[in-house]
Amino acid sequence: MIKYFSGFNGLRFFAAFLVVLSHSRLSILKQDVSLNYFIHKNGIFNSGGNAVNFFFTLSGFLITYLLIKEYKNKNKINIKKFYLRRVYRIWPLYFLILLIGFFTLEIIYPKFHGGNRYFEFSNTTSVFLLFIFFLPNLATKIYKMGLLNPLWSIGVEEQFYLFWAPLINFFKGKILISATFILILSFILYSLSISDYFSIKINSFISTLRFHFMAIGAISAYAVDKFHLSKTFISNKIFRIIIPLFIFIYLNFKIQLINPFLTDIIVAILYSILLINVSSVKNPWINLESKFISYLGTISYGIYMYHLSVDYCLRVLNQTFHFDKLFYSTSFYFFIYTLILLTITIIISHLSYKYFESYFIKKKNKLTVSPS
């Protein structure tokens, strides 16, 4: 039976919340509303990118753990079923947001901007094809994408998992060798991008290929399966303070080493230790498994995917009715705006999960082993 990792759903939600918070801050600035120095400069309010890196690490951890168990049981990975599981869980919402985005930007946007097209300086067909073939991270680096921006990270994951399962099969289930291969590949791509080997846009595209986060997550999954980490120093109570504190300091002060790639590796390791620690502690100080927080984590994919569409609607409403003028403090407006954005997004994500995504999730679950 597959192990259930407690607390992961809660971590998913908090990561999604950081993405919403970051985009809310950017949205307020786009509305020509000034923010005080604390909100404008504090890293926590602008940590969406780092939260996505956490999602990459978590994804690499969980999916690799499942692949390890499958390989142990059957001495190979069923590639077809692996891809189908990805299709059922990821594709329906991905393509729904794609359709919503193109309808909004191509049909609705011009009505509020004097007939001007959002994709005025790009070929709409080319943009659409990049998304169809799961290259949204390339599209967002070439063109202005607006509310379709969240799809870039989905593209990165799909590109990684396109060859991750076959790679594990190729190396006969040896996760460390497979992950090392990915780390070397990531370092080569990083080195080429910073040396300006390619064009600016291609270098920018390569910077989105954060496969090393998923590789570190995969190594962590291997360690959890191989060793009893719940009985090691990693699950020690002191780590409940140290690791979140280190992550908070990194997010808040945007600490960078001389080599950004090395910084990424260290941060990915911190994320992995946090995952191991959270899942192994029996009596955590914060109950990430409470029914409400756990459910928010369950629908976090929807929260991540829908929030910019909601933000776009709220921004248009503010441009029309100038709600920001009703508040004596721009900071207070920011917090109210974020609360409204998050609340509406959660409601939509709940409805989406219950009436749309769940149909495909049931099909996905038939292809995998239920957690114990």
Residue, then its C-alpha position, 0 to 999 in steps of 0.5 A: m500500500i502507498k504511504y499517506f504523507s500527512g500535512f502535505n495538503g496543508l503545505r500545498f494550500f500555503a504555497a498556493f496562498l503565497v502565489v495569490l498574495s504575490h499576484s494580488r500585490l502586482s495587481i494592486l500596483k497595476q491599478d496605480v495604487s501605491l503600497n507602503y514600503f513594508i508590503h512593497k519590499n517585504g519578500i513574503f508578499n512577492s514569493g510566488g515564484n518560490a512557492v512554485n519552486f516548492f510545488f515542483t519539489l513536492s511534485g517530484f517527491l510524491i510522483t517519484y515515490l509512487l513510481i518507486k513503489e510501482y517499480k518495486n512491485k512490477n519491476k517496471i513502470n507502466i508508461k501508458k498508465f503514468y501518462l494517463r494519470r497525468v492527463y486525467r488530473i492535469w489536462p482538463l483544468y489546464f485546457l479549461i483555463l486556456l479556453i477561458g483565457f483566450f475567450t477573455l483576452e480575445i473577446i472581452y479584453p477589446k471591449f474594455h480597451g477601445g477595441n485593441r487586441y490583447f495579442e496585438f503584437s503576436n500571432t494568436t494561432s502561434v500563441f494558442l499552438l504553444f499552449i496546446f503542445f504544452l509549451p506555455n513557459l515558452a509562450t509566456k517568455i515570448y508574448k504578454m500572457g496576462l491571466l494565462n501566466p499560471l500555465w507556464s509551470i504546468g508546462v514545465e512539469e509536463q515537459f519533465y514528466l514526459f521523460w521522467a518515467p521512461l528515464i527511471n525504466f531506462f536506468k532500471g529503477k535507479i532513482l539516484i542515477s536518474a535524478t543525477f542525470i537530471l541535475i547534470l542536464s539542468f546545470i548544463l542548461y543553466s550554464l548555457s543560458i547565463s552564457d548567452y549562448f542562445s537568444i534572450k527569449i530562449n535563455s529566458f525560456i530555459s530559466t523556467l526549466r527548473f527540473h532540478f527542484m523535481a530531481i531533488g524532490a525525487i531524491s528525497a522520495y528515494a531517501v524516505d523509501k530507503f531509510h526510516l527518516s522518521k527516526t533520524f535527526i531530520s524529524n527532530k522537533i528542533f527542525r520544526i523551528i529551524i527549517p521553516l525559519f530558514i525558508f522564511i528568511y530566504l523568502n523574506f530577504k531573497i538571499q542569493l549565493i554567488n551561483p543562483f543554481l547552487t542557491d536553488i539546490i540548497v532551497a530545494i533541499l530545505y523544501s525536501i527536509l520540510l516535507i519529510n519533517v512535516s510528514s513524520v512528526k506525530n504531534p505538529w504545532i500547526n495542524l496541517e491535517s485539519k479538515f478545512i486546511s486539508y481540503l484547501g490543499t486538495i483544491s489548491y490546483g484550482i486555486y493556483m489556476y483560477h486566481l488570475s482570472v478572478d483577479y482580472c475581473l476584480r481589476v476591471l471592476n475597480q477600473t470601472f467603480h474605483f473601489d480603492k478610493l473608498f479606503y482610507s489606507t492603500s494597505f488596507y485596500f490591499f488586504i481586503y482585495t487579497l481576501i476577496l480574491l482568495t475567497i472567490t477563488i476558493i469558492i470557484s475552485h471548490l465548485s470546479y473540483k466537485y463538479f468538473e475535476s472530480y469526474f476525471i480524478k475518479k478515472k485517474n484513481k482507477l489507475t493507481v493504488s489507493p493510499s493506506 
